Amino acid sequence: MKSHWKLFHKKAEDLHPEEVVFLRGVKQYMTRQNAVDLITSKFSKFAEVYQTYQDITKALNERNSELLESTILDYQKSQYRNGYHYSNP
């Protein structure tokens, strides 16, 4: 999957879940969405960060300040619950 890192930078709607392609990194035919799901199902922390990235991208593209704010606050709360504390310099 390392060779398909660009998939994780695409907007979720650009993954074309109906289009099956051969992915060399996994050596099989699957959709790009399935490839992303394969990784996010194995790595829960990455799944959380990936979803946050998708939500921030969506908020910025739609100029939706409420979604942006709620996404950032939810992520910060989850980091605090997981023991990652950030302090302002």
DOTORBA-294261 format. One record per residue (C-alpha): residue in one letter; x, y, z. Coordinates in Angstrom, 2 decimals. Example, Ala and Ser with C-alpha at 12.3 -4.5 7.8 and 13.67 -1.06 7.14 Angstrom:
2
+---------+---------+---------+---------+
! residuo !      c1 !      c2 !      c3 !
+---------+---------+---------+---------+
!       A !   12.30 !   -4.50 !    7.80 !
!       S !   13.67 !   -1.06 !    7.14 !
+---------+---------+---------+---------+
END
This chain:
89
+---------+---------+---------+---------+
! residuo !      c1 !      c2 !      c3 !
+---------+---------+---------+---------+
!       M !    0.00 !    0.00 !    0.00 !
!       K !    2.97 !    2.28 !    0.41 !
!       S !    2.98 !    2.84 !   -3.35 !
!       H !   -0.60 !    4.14 !   -3.22 !
!       W !   -0.12 !    6.95 !   -0.70 !
!       K !   -1.73 !    9.42 !   -3.11 !
!       L !   -5.10 !    7.73 !   -2.56 !
!       F !   -5.19 !    9.16 !    0.95 !
!       H !   -4.83 !   12.71 !   -0.37 !
!       K !   -7.84 !   12.44 !   -2.67 !
!       K !  -11.21 !   13.76 !   -1.64 !
!       A !  -13.47 !   10.89 !   -0.60 !
!       E !  -15.86 !   11.55 !   -3.48 !
!       D !  -12.95 !   11.30 !   -5.95 !
!       L !  -12.13 !    7.71 !   -4.99 !
!       H !  -14.79 !    6.41 !   -7.41 !
!       P !  -16.08 !    3.47 !   -5.36 !
!       E !  -17.67 !    1.90 !   -8.43 !
!       E !  -14.47 !    1.74 !  -10.51 !
!       V !  -12.37 !   -1.42 !  -10.08 !
!       V !   -8.67 !   -1.05 !  -10.89 !
!       F !   -5.56 !   -3.19 !  -10.44 !
!       L !   -3.54 !   -1.95 !   -7.49 !
!       R !    0.06 !   -3.12 !   -7.70 !
!       G !    0.72 !   -2.55 !   -4.00 !
!       V !   -1.92 !   -5.12 !   -3.05 !
!       K !   -1.53 !   -7.17 !   -6.23 !
!       Q !   -5.24 !   -7.45 !   -6.89 !
!       Y !   -8.21 !   -5.75 !   -8.43 !
!       M !  -10.27 !   -3.58 !   -6.12 !
!       T !  -11.76 !   -0.13 !   -5.93 !
!       R !   -9.69 !    2.74 !   -4.63 !
!       Q !  -12.22 !    3.14 !   -1.82 !
!       N !  -11.71 !   -0.50 !   -0.83 !
!       A !   -7.95 !    0.08 !   -0.68 !
!       V !   -8.45 !    3.03 !    1.66 !
!       D !  -10.91 !    1.01 !    3.74 !
!       L !   -8.42 !   -1.85 !    3.96 !
!       I !   -5.84 !    0.39 !    5.64 !
!       T !   -8.22 !    2.40 !    7.82 !
!       S !   -9.80 !   -0.80 !    9.15 !
!       K !   -6.39 !   -2.06 !   10.29 !
!       F !   -5.13 !    1.18 !   11.84 !
!       S !   -7.76 !    2.92 !   13.95 !
!       K !   -5.59 !    5.94 !   14.80 !
!       F !   -4.86 !    6.49 !   11.12 !
!       A !   -8.58 !    6.11 !   10.36 !
!       E !   -9.38 !    8.90 !   12.81 !
!       V !   -6.74 !   11.22 !   11.34 !
!       Y !   -7.82 !   10.34 !    7.79 !
!       Q !  -11.47 !   11.14 !    8.55 !
!       T !  -10.46 !   14.41 !   10.19 !
!       Y !   -8.42 !   15.29 !    7.10 !
!       Q !  -11.41 !   14.49 !    4.87 !
!       D !  -13.73 !   16.64 !    7.01 !
!       I !  -11.31 !   19.59 !    7.04 !
!       T !  -10.87 !   19.36 !    3.27 !
!       K !  -14.64 !   19.27 !    2.80 !
!       A !  -15.16 !   22.23 !    5.14 !
!       L !  -12.54 !   24.30 !    3.32 !
!       N !  -13.87 !   23.45 !   -0.14 !
!       E !  -17.44 !   24.27 !    0.89 !
!       R !  -16.33 !   27.30 !    2.93 !
!       N !  -18.21 !   25.80 !    5.86 !
!       S !  -16.78 !   27.39 !    9.00 !
!       E !  -19.11 !   25.48 !   11.34 !
!       L !  -17.93 !   22.11 !   10.00 !
!       L !  -14.32 !   23.23 !   10.20 !
!       E !  -14.67 !   24.39 !   13.79 !
!       S !  -16.54 !   21.28 !   14.94 !
!       T !  -14.04 !   19.00 !   13.20 !
!       I !  -11.07 !   20.67 !   14.87 !
!       L !  -12.74 !   20.70 !   18.29 !
!       D !  -13.79 !   17.04 !   18.01 !
!       Y !  -10.26 !   16.06 !   17.01 !
!       Q !   -8.75 !   18.01 !   19.90 !
!       K !  -11.18 !   16.34 !   22.33 !
!       S !  -10.27 !   12.90 !   21.02 !
!       Q !   -6.57 !   13.67 !   21.38 !
!       Y !   -7.13 !   14.79 !   24.96 !
!       R !   -9.13 !   11.61 !   25.75 !
!       N !   -6.32 !    9.50 !   24.27 !
!       G !   -3.69 !   11.17 !   26.44 !
!       Y !   -2.13 !   13.48 !   23.85 !
!       H !   -1.91 !   16.91 !   25.45 !
!       Y !   -0.86 !   19.95 !   23.51 !
!       S !    0.10 !   23.22 !   25.10 !
!       N !    0.20 !   26.59 !   23.45 !
!       P !    3.72 !   28.01 !   23.31 !
+---------+---------+---------+---------+
END
